[in-house]
Amino acid sequence: MTQNVNLALRRLQPLGFTQPTGTLHLNLSPAELVEHALRRGEGTLTDTGALMCDTGQFTGRSPKDRFIVRDAATQASVWWGDVNIAFAADKFDQLHQKMVDYLSAAKELYVRDAYAGAHPNYQLKLRVVNELAWHNLFCHKMFLRPEASEDTSWLPDFSIICAPGFEADTATDGTRQKNFAIINFTKKLILLGGTGYAGEMKKGIFSVLNYLLPQEHNTLPMHCSANVGADGDTAVFFGLSGTGKTTLSADPHRSLIGDDEHGWTPDEGIFNFEGGCYAKVIDLTREKEPQIWDAIRFGAIVENTRFVPGTRTVDYTDKSVTENTRTAYPISFIDNAIEPSVAKAPRHIFFLTADAFGVLPPISKLDKCQAMYHFMSGYTAKVAGTEMGITEPQITFSACFGAVFLPLHPTRYAEMLGRKMEENQVNVWLVNTGWTGGSYGVGRRMKLAYTRAMITAALRGELTNVPSFTDPVFGVKIPTSVPGVPSNLLDPRNTWQDPDAYDQTAAALAEKFVQNFRKYADFASKDILAGAPRVVTVEA
């Protein structure tokens, strides 16, 4: 035990900890961390053995309180603005020292060695310092775990200091609120304070990889899920919340590579950044998501959920804390997951969108220009009931399907995608999991069975030689037939009772795409701009 404490102290010293007075814990096992969390009152066990914890005031990320230190290293490279908010280097140093002083007086500290990147040539070694035992358990689930033999020689490339109990002083510390997430690329350090939302650690490292991999390794970071077939054919699924990314990548006939974050190397295929999954569980049932359901057992975490009264059974329909209820578990808890999570370059890429306006085709093929354009657009539509205050379809664009995690300009990632399409002869498909036969409130949601059939047909090559026609507004190629799908569904205009109303709605959506893209137009190449929809004027 003394050796473990001494190792922990040596881990902490480069981060500014010279005389921590509390007990130090290094690389505790999941069982030990669960014991500590229960002893410290951080959580409760469910009847499946999972640890139930609350994140406090913040039940999700706080994008407006996420900063990047602006210095000589980042001044010219970071895409500054509403996404990447600049933070002063001297204020970072001030906050760092305050956090070290705060944690040095803590009763216990939890230190963990981990890494991101399943491919050995692209790993980012991590050191995490946590105030909470369950946060350290979260890191054990979500990041990859080094071998025990590496314990004495782990030199991190990046570190995280996470102290939910430490709150910034907005008058002197340079933050917007008491909570903050600050990335310092020069000092290779992330500071997280004032928030108990564990996902800030996961997404902080994702942002770091989004900055480093394109510049240092010519590798495309992707906010996507991925799976692989028996013959080694890899598929990648991009999509914002509510589009079906997790559901559609979960296929009993294909092996899961990962559910959220991946890298695409210059010549070695793709790899998962993470060692676990962080899935939403609102309204979870075994019937809808059997793999996630069965993964919620001892060693897993459930966040901000509540019990069925009088039991230790989780009531996944309970939204009293938040709709963003989550579970974290290691990828090994999924039966058909592959480890290490590495695979060949994708043959097929699927852009998933829940088009609540009902005008995008249920499946269509994109050329390189269209793929780059739609990748940068990252379109979906939220509908009534998904968030408070939404009473009609709300258009949402998020560059590269994850704008809030992009330190570089979105064109950088889109151009990388275009090059990789050419080098690997990839098929890119736009899949509308949203509405057909009319907009939300008139039409109906596309049946999951049909969407699965379309994706399966694409993966099997059954759409390769099928005749297609060109959508007059969006320019994409629509197949005339798909096995297991009624042909009349494939042309969205034919599903509307009023074709003129369809034309007006399609033109209006195309105009929204163009309006959104204006902020990128000065930086986008001619190829990217060539993928834009055709804006037409339709008489009412």
MOJO-V113863 format. One record per residue. N is the residue number from 1. SS is DSSP state (H for helix, E for strand, C for the rest). PHI is phi as a letter, one per 40 degrees, with the letter a starting at -180 (* if undefined). NEAR is the number of other C-alpha atoms within 8 Angstrom. Layout:
# MOJO-V113863
n=N ss=SS phi=PHI near=NEAR
n=N ss=SS phi=PHI near=NEAR
This chain:
# MOJO-V113863
n=1 ss=C phi=* near=4
n=2 ss=H phi=c near=5
n=3 ss=H phi=c near=6
n=4 ss=H phi=c near=9
n=5 ss=H phi=c near=12
n=6 ss=H phi=c near=8
n=7 ss=H phi=c near=10
n=8 ss=H phi=c near=12
n=9 ss=H phi=c near=10
n=10 ss=H phi=c near=8
n=11 ss=H phi=c near=10
n=12 ss=H phi=c near=10
n=13 ss=H phi=d near=9
n=14 ss=C phi=c near=7
n=15 ss=C phi=c near=6
n=16 ss=C phi=h near=8
n=17 ss=C phi=c near=11
n=18 ss=C phi=b near=6
n=19 ss=C phi=a near=5
n=20 ss=C phi=c near=9
n=21 ss=C phi=c near=8
n=22 ss=C phi=c near=10
n=23 ss=E phi=c near=8
n=24 ss=E phi=b near=11
n=25 ss=E phi=b near=12
n=26 ss=E phi=b near=11
n=27 ss=C phi=f near=8
n=28 ss=C phi=c near=8
n=29 ss=C phi=c near=6
n=30 ss=H phi=d near=9
n=31 ss=H phi=c near=7
n=32 ss=H phi=c near=8
n=33 ss=H phi=c near=13
n=34 ss=H phi=c near=13
n=35 ss=H phi=d near=8
n=36 ss=H phi=c near=9
n=37 ss=H phi=c near=13
n=38 ss=H phi=c near=10
n=39 ss=H phi=c near=7
n=40 ss=C phi=c near=6
n=41 ss=C phi=g near=7
n=42 ss=C phi=c near=12
n=43 ss=E phi=a near=11
n=44 ss=E phi=b near=9
n=45 ss=E phi=c near=10
n=46 ss=C phi=c near=11
n=47 ss=C phi=c near=7
n=48 ss=C phi=c near=9
n=49 ss=C phi=g near=11
n=50 ss=C phi=c near=14
n=51 ss=E phi=c near=14
n=52 ss=E phi=c near=13
n=53 ss=E phi=b near=13
n=54 ss=C phi=b near=10
n=55 ss=C phi=c near=12
n=56 ss=C phi=g near=8
n=57 ss=C phi=d near=6
n=58 ss=C phi=c near=10
n=59 ss=C phi=b near=11
n=60 ss=C phi=a near=7
n=61 ss=C phi=c near=8
n=62 ss=C phi=b near=7
n=63 ss=H phi=d near=7
n=64 ss=H phi=c near=7
n=65 ss=H phi=b near=11
n=66 ss=E phi=b near=11
n=67 ss=E phi=b near=12
n=68 ss=E phi=b near=12
n=69 ss=E phi=c near=14
n=70 ss=C phi=c near=11
n=71 ss=C phi=a near=8
n=72 ss=C phi=c near=6
n=73 ss=C phi=c near=9
n=74 ss=C phi=b near=10
n=75 ss=C phi=d near=8
n=76 ss=C phi=c near=6
n=77 ss=C phi=b near=7
n=78 ss=C phi=c near=10
n=79 ss=C phi=c near=10
n=80 ss=E phi=c near=9
n=81 ss=C phi=i near=7
n=82 ss=C phi=c near=6
n=83 ss=C phi=c near=13
n=84 ss=E phi=b near=14
n=85 ss=E phi=c near=11
n=86 ss=E phi=c near=10
n=87 ss=E phi=b near=12
n=88 ss=C phi=c near=10
n=89 ss=H phi=c near=9
n=90 ss=H phi=c near=6
n=91 ss=H phi=c near=10
n=92 ss=H phi=c near=11
n=93 ss=H phi=c near=8
n=94 ss=H phi=c near=9
n=95 ss=H phi=c near=10
n=96 ss=H phi=d near=9
n=97 ss=H phi=c near=9
n=98 ss=H phi=c near=8
n=99 ss=H phi=c near=10
n=100 ss=H phi=c near=10
n=101 ss=H phi=c near=8
n=102 ss=H phi=c near=9
n=103 ss=H phi=c near=11
n=104 ss=H phi=c near=11
n=105 ss=C phi=c near=9
n=106 ss=C phi=c near=11
n=107 ss=C phi=c near=7
n=108 ss=E phi=a near=9
n=109 ss=E phi=b near=14
n=110 ss=E phi=b near=14
n=111 ss=E phi=b near=15
n=112 ss=E phi=b near=13
n=113 ss=E phi=c near=14
n=114 ss=E phi=a near=14
n=115 ss=E phi=a near=12
n=116 ss=E phi=b near=14
n=117 ss=C phi=h near=13
n=118 ss=C phi=c near=15
n=119 ss=C phi=c near=11
n=120 ss=H phi=c near=6
n=121 ss=H phi=c near=4
n=122 ss=H phi=b near=8
n=123 ss=C phi=c near=10
n=124 ss=E phi=b near=10
n=125 ss=E phi=c near=13
n=126 ss=E phi=b near=13
n=127 ss=E phi=b near=13
n=128 ss=E phi=b near=14
n=129 ss=E phi=b near=13
n=130 ss=E phi=b near=13
n=131 ss=C phi=c near=14
n=132 ss=C phi=b near=11
n=133 ss=H phi=c near=13
n=134 ss=H phi=c near=12
n=135 ss=H phi=c near=10
n=136 ss=H phi=c near=15
n=137 ss=H phi=c near=11
n=138 ss=H phi=d near=11
n=139 ss=H phi=c near=13
n=140 ss=H phi=c near=12
n=141 ss=H phi=c near=14
n=142 ss=H phi=c near=15
n=143 ss=C phi=c near=14
n=144 ss=E phi=c near=14
n=145 ss=C phi=b near=9
n=146 ss=C phi=c near=9
n=147 ss=C phi=c near=6
n=148 ss=H phi=d near=5
n=149 ss=H phi=c near=5
n=150 ss=H phi=c near=8
n=151 ss=H phi=d near=9
n=152 ss=H phi=c near=6
n=153 ss=H phi=b near=5
n=154 ss=C phi=c near=8
n=155 ss=C phi=b near=5
n=156 ss=C phi=c near=10
n=157 ss=C phi=c near=8
n=158 ss=E phi=a near=11
n=159 ss=E phi=b near=12
n=160 ss=E phi=b near=13
n=161 ss=E phi=b near=11
n=162 ss=E phi=b near=12
n=163 ss=E phi=b near=14
n=164 ss=C phi=d near=11
n=165 ss=C phi=c near=8
n=166 ss=C phi=c near=9
n=167 ss=C phi=b near=9
n=168 ss=C phi=c near=13
n=169 ss=C phi=c near=10
n=170 ss=C phi=c near=10
n=171 ss=C phi=c near=5
n=172 ss=C phi=b near=5
n=173 ss=C phi=c near=10
n=174 ss=C phi=g near=10
n=175 ss=C phi=c near=11
n=176 ss=C phi=c near=7
n=177 ss=C phi=b near=9
n=178 ss=C phi=c near=11
n=179 ss=C phi=c near=13
n=180 ss=E phi=a near=15
n=181 ss=E phi=b near=13
n=182 ss=E phi=b near=13
n=183 ss=E phi=b near=13
n=184 ss=E phi=b near=10
n=185 ss=C phi=c near=11
n=186 ss=C phi=c near=6
n=187 ss=C phi=c near=5
n=188 ss=C phi=f near=10
n=189 ss=E phi=a near=12
n=190 ss=E phi=b near=13
n=191 ss=E phi=b near=12
n=192 ss=E phi=b near=16
n=193 ss=E phi=a near=15
n=194 ss=C phi=g near=13
n=195 ss=C phi=b near=14
n=196 ss=C phi=c near=11
n=197 ss=C phi=c near=11
n=198 ss=C phi=c near=9
n=199 ss=H phi=c near=8
n=200 ss=H phi=c near=10
n=201 ss=H phi=c near=11
n=202 ss=H phi=d near=11
n=203 ss=H phi=c near=9
n=204 ss=H phi=c near=11
n=205 ss=H phi=c near=9
n=206 ss=H phi=c near=10
n=207 ss=H phi=c near=11
n=208 ss=H phi=c near=10
n=209 ss=H phi=c near=9
n=210 ss=H phi=c near=14
n=211 ss=H phi=c near=11
n=212 ss=H phi=c near=9
n=213 ss=H phi=c near=12
n=214 ss=H phi=c near=12
n=215 ss=H phi=c near=8
n=216 ss=H phi=b near=7
n=217 ss=H phi=b near=9
n=218 ss=C phi=f near=9
n=219 ss=C phi=b near=12
n=220 ss=E phi=c near=13
n=221 ss=E phi=c near=13
n=222 ss=E phi=b near=9
n=223 ss=E phi=c near=11
n=224 ss=E phi=a near=13
n=225 ss=E phi=b near=16
n=226 ss=E phi=a near=15
n=227 ss=E phi=a near=14
n=228 ss=E phi=a near=13
n=229 ss=C phi=c near=10
n=230 ss=C phi=c near=8
n=231 ss=C phi=c near=4
n=232 ss=C phi=g near=8
n=233 ss=C phi=c near=10
n=234 ss=E phi=c near=14
n=235 ss=E phi=b near=13
n=236 ss=E phi=b near=12
n=237 ss=E phi=b near=13
n=238 ss=E phi=b near=13
n=239 ss=E phi=i near=13
n=240 ss=C phi=c near=14
n=241 ss=C phi=d near=6
n=242 ss=C phi=g near=7
n=243 ss=C phi=c near=12
n=244 ss=C phi=h near=10
n=245 ss=H phi=d near=15
n=246 ss=H phi=c near=8
n=247 ss=H phi=c near=7
n=248 ss=H phi=c near=8
n=249 ss=H phi=c near=12
n=250 ss=C phi=c near=9
n=251 ss=C phi=b near=8
n=252 ss=C phi=c near=6
n=253 ss=C phi=c near=6
n=254 ss=C phi=b near=11
n=255 ss=E phi=c near=13
n=256 ss=E phi=c near=14
n=257 ss=E phi=c near=16
n=258 ss=E phi=a near=16
n=259 ss=C phi=b near=11
n=260 ss=C phi=a near=9
n=261 ss=E phi=b near=14
n=262 ss=E phi=a near=15
n=263 ss=E phi=b near=12
n=264 ss=E phi=b near=13
n=265 ss=C phi=c near=11
n=266 ss=C phi=c near=8
n=267 ss=C phi=a near=4
n=268 ss=C phi=b near=8
n=269 ss=C phi=g near=12
n=270 ss=E phi=b near=13
n=271 ss=E phi=a near=14
n=272 ss=E phi=c near=15
n=273 ss=C phi=c near=11
n=274 ss=C phi=b near=13
n=275 ss=C phi=b near=14
n=276 ss=E phi=a near=14
n=277 ss=E phi=b near=15
n=278 ss=E phi=b near=9
n=279 ss=E phi=b near=8
n=280 ss=E phi=c near=8
n=281 ss=C phi=b near=10
n=282 ss=C phi=c near=12
n=283 ss=C phi=g near=7
n=284 ss=C phi=c near=10
n=285 ss=C phi=b near=9
n=286 ss=C phi=c near=10
n=287 ss=C phi=c near=5
n=288 ss=C phi=c near=6
n=289 ss=C phi=b near=10
n=290 ss=H phi=c near=9
n=291 ss=H phi=c near=9
n=292 ss=H phi=c near=10
n=293 ss=H phi=d near=10
n=294 ss=H phi=c near=9
n=295 ss=H phi=c near=10
n=296 ss=C phi=c near=14
n=297 ss=C phi=a near=9
n=298 ss=C phi=d near=8
n=299 ss=C phi=h near=11
n=300 ss=C phi=c near=15
n=301 ss=E phi=b near=13
n=302 ss=E phi=b near=14
n=303 ss=E phi=b near=11
n=304 ss=C phi=f near=14
n=305 ss=C phi=c near=16
n=306 ss=E phi=b near=8
n=307 ss=E phi=c near=10
n=308 ss=C phi=c near=9
n=309 ss=C phi=d near=4
n=310 ss=C phi=g near=5
n=311 ss=C phi=b near=6
n=312 ss=C phi=b near=9
n=313 ss=C phi=c near=9
n=314 ss=E phi=c near=9
n=315 ss=E phi=c near=9
n=316 ss=C phi=c near=12
n=317 ss=C phi=c near=7
n=318 ss=C phi=c near=10
n=319 ss=C phi=b near=10
n=320 ss=C phi=c near=5
n=321 ss=C phi=c near=7
n=322 ss=C phi=a near=8
n=323 ss=C phi=c near=7
n=324 ss=C phi=c near=10
n=325 ss=C phi=c near=13
n=326 ss=E phi=b near=13
n=327 ss=E phi=b near=14
n=328 ss=E phi=b near=14
n=329 ss=E phi=a near=15
n=330 ss=E phi=c near=11
n=331 ss=H phi=c near=10
n=332 ss=H phi=c near=8
n=333 ss=H phi=c near=8
n=334 ss=C phi=c near=9
n=335 ss=C phi=d near=6
n=336 ss=C phi=b near=8
n=337 ss=E phi=c near=12
n=338 ss=C phi=b near=9
n=339 ss=C phi=b near=7
n=340 ss=C phi=c near=6
n=341 ss=C phi=c near=12
n=342 ss=E phi=b near=13
n=343 ss=E phi=a near=11
n=344 ss=C phi=c near=10
n=345 ss=C phi=d near=10
n=346 ss=E phi=c near=13
n=347 ss=E phi=c near=11
n=348 ss=E phi=b near=13
n=349 ss=E phi=b near=13
n=350 ss=E phi=b near=12
n=351 ss=E phi=c near=12
n=352 ss=E phi=c near=15
n=353 ss=E phi=b near=15
n=354 ss=C phi=c near=13
n=355 ss=C phi=c near=13
n=356 ss=C phi=c near=13
n=357 ss=C phi=c near=13
n=358 ss=C phi=g near=14
n=359 ss=C phi=b near=14
n=360 ss=C phi=c near=9
n=361 ss=C phi=c near=11
n=362 ss=C phi=c near=13
n=363 ss=E phi=a near=12
n=364 ss=E phi=a near=12
n=365 ss=E phi=b near=11
n=366 ss=E phi=b near=13
n=367 ss=C phi=c near=8
n=368 ss=H phi=c near=10
n=369 ss=H phi=c near=13
n=370 ss=H phi=c near=13
n=371 ss=H phi=c near=12
n=372 ss=H phi=c near=14
n=373 ss=H phi=c near=14
n=374 ss=H phi=c near=10
n=375 ss=H phi=c near=12
n=376 ss=H phi=c near=13
n=377 ss=H phi=c near=14
n=378 ss=C phi=f near=15
n=379 ss=E phi=c near=12
n=380 ss=E phi=a near=13
n=381 ss=E phi=b near=13
n=382 ss=E phi=c near=13
n=383 ss=C phi=b near=12
n=384 ss=C phi=d near=10
n=385 ss=C phi=g near=7
n=386 ss=C phi=c near=7
n=387 ss=C phi=a near=6
n=388 ss=C phi=c near=5
n=389 ss=C phi=g near=5
n=390 ss=C phi=c near=12
n=391 ss=C phi=b near=7
n=392 ss=C phi=a near=7
n=393 ss=C phi=d near=12
n=394 ss=E phi=b near=8
n=395 ss=E phi=c near=8
n=396 ss=E phi=b near=9
n=397 ss=E phi=b near=10
n=398 ss=C phi=b near=13
n=399 ss=H phi=d near=11
n=400 ss=H phi=f near=14
n=401 ss=H phi=f near=15
n=402 ss=C phi=i near=11
n=403 ss=H phi=d near=10
n=404 ss=H phi=c near=8
n=405 ss=H phi=b near=10
n=406 ss=C phi=b near=14
n=407 ss=C phi=c near=12
n=408 ss=C phi=c near=10
n=409 ss=C phi=c near=9
n=410 ss=H phi=d near=11
n=411 ss=H phi=c near=10
n=412 ss=H phi=c near=8
n=413 ss=H phi=c near=12
n=414 ss=H phi=c near=13
n=415 ss=H phi=c near=10
n=416 ss=H phi=c near=9
n=417 ss=H phi=c near=10
n=418 ss=H phi=c near=12
n=419 ss=H phi=c near=8
n=420 ss=H phi=c near=10
n=421 ss=H phi=c near=11
n=422 ss=H phi=c near=9
n=423 ss=H phi=c near=6
n=424 ss=H phi=b near=9
n=425 ss=C phi=f near=7
n=426 ss=C phi=c near=11
n=427 ss=E phi=c near=10
n=428 ss=E phi=b near=12
n=429 ss=E phi=b near=12
n=430 ss=E phi=c near=13
n=431 ss=E phi=b near=13
n=432 ss=E phi=c near=14
n=433 ss=C phi=c near=15
n=434 ss=C phi=c near=12
n=435 ss=E phi=b near=18
n=436 ss=E phi=b near=15
n=437 ss=C phi=g near=14
n=438 ss=C phi=i near=15
n=439 ss=C phi=c near=13
n=440 ss=C phi=d near=13
n=441 ss=C phi=g near=6
n=442 ss=C phi=b near=7
n=443 ss=C phi=c near=11
n=444 ss=E phi=b near=11
n=445 ss=E phi=c near=8
n=446 ss=C phi=c near=12
n=447 ss=C phi=c near=6
n=448 ss=H phi=d near=7
n=449 ss=H phi=c near=6
n=450 ss=H phi=c near=10
n=451 ss=H phi=c near=12
n=452 ss=H phi=c near=9
n=453 ss=H phi=c near=12
n=454 ss=H phi=c near=12
n=455 ss=H phi=c near=8
n=456 ss=H phi=c near=8
n=457 ss=H phi=c near=12
n=458 ss=H phi=c near=11
n=459 ss=H phi=c near=9
n=460 ss=C phi=c near=6
n=461 ss=C phi=g near=7
n=462 ss=C phi=c near=10
n=463 ss=C phi=b near=9
n=464 ss=C phi=c near=6
n=465 ss=C phi=b near=5
n=466 ss=C phi=c near=9
n=467 ss=C phi=d near=7
n=468 ss=E phi=b near=8
n=469 ss=E phi=b near=8
n=470 ss=E phi=c near=8
n=471 ss=C phi=c near=9
n=472 ss=C phi=c near=6
n=473 ss=C phi=c near=11
n=474 ss=C phi=c near=9
n=475 ss=C phi=g near=9
n=476 ss=C phi=c near=11
n=477 ss=E phi=c near=11
n=478 ss=E phi=b near=14
n=479 ss=E phi=c near=13
n=480 ss=C phi=c near=10
n=481 ss=C phi=a near=10
n=482 ss=E phi=b near=13
n=483 ss=C phi=d near=7
n=484 ss=C phi=g near=6
n=485 ss=E phi=b near=10
n=486 ss=C phi=d near=8
n=487 ss=H phi=c near=9
n=488 ss=H phi=c near=7
n=489 ss=H phi=c near=11
n=490 ss=C phi=c near=13
n=491 ss=C phi=c near=10
n=492 ss=H phi=c near=14
n=493 ss=H phi=c near=10
n=494 ss=H phi=c near=10
n=495 ss=H phi=c near=11
n=496 ss=C phi=c near=11
n=497 ss=C phi=c near=6
n=498 ss=C phi=b near=6
n=499 ss=H phi=d near=9
n=500 ss=H phi=c near=6
n=501 ss=H phi=c near=7
n=502 ss=H phi=c near=12
n=503 ss=H phi=d near=10
n=504 ss=H phi=c near=11
n=505 ss=H phi=c near=10
n=506 ss=H phi=c near=11
n=507 ss=H phi=c near=13
n=508 ss=H phi=c near=8
n=509 ss=H phi=c near=9
n=510 ss=H phi=d near=13
n=511 ss=H phi=c near=9
n=512 ss=H phi=c near=8
n=513 ss=H phi=d near=11
n=514 ss=H phi=c near=11
n=515 ss=H phi=c near=7
n=516 ss=H phi=c near=9
n=517 ss=H phi=c near=9
n=518 ss=C phi=d near=8
n=519 ss=C phi=c near=6
n=520 ss=C phi=b near=8
n=521 ss=C phi=d near=8
n=522 ss=C phi=c near=6
n=523 ss=C phi=b near=6
n=524 ss=C phi=c near=9
n=525 ss=C phi=c near=6
n=526 ss=H phi=c near=6
n=527 ss=H phi=c near=7
n=528 ss=H phi=c near=13
n=529 ss=H phi=c near=11
n=530 ss=C phi=c near=9
n=531 ss=C phi=c near=13
n=532 ss=C phi=c near=11
n=533 ss=C phi=c near=10
n=534 ss=C phi=c near=9
n=535 ss=C phi=c near=9
n=536 ss=C phi=b near=6
n=537 ss=C phi=c near=5
n=538 ss=C phi=b near=7
n=539 ss=C phi=c near=4
n=540 ss=C phi=c near=3
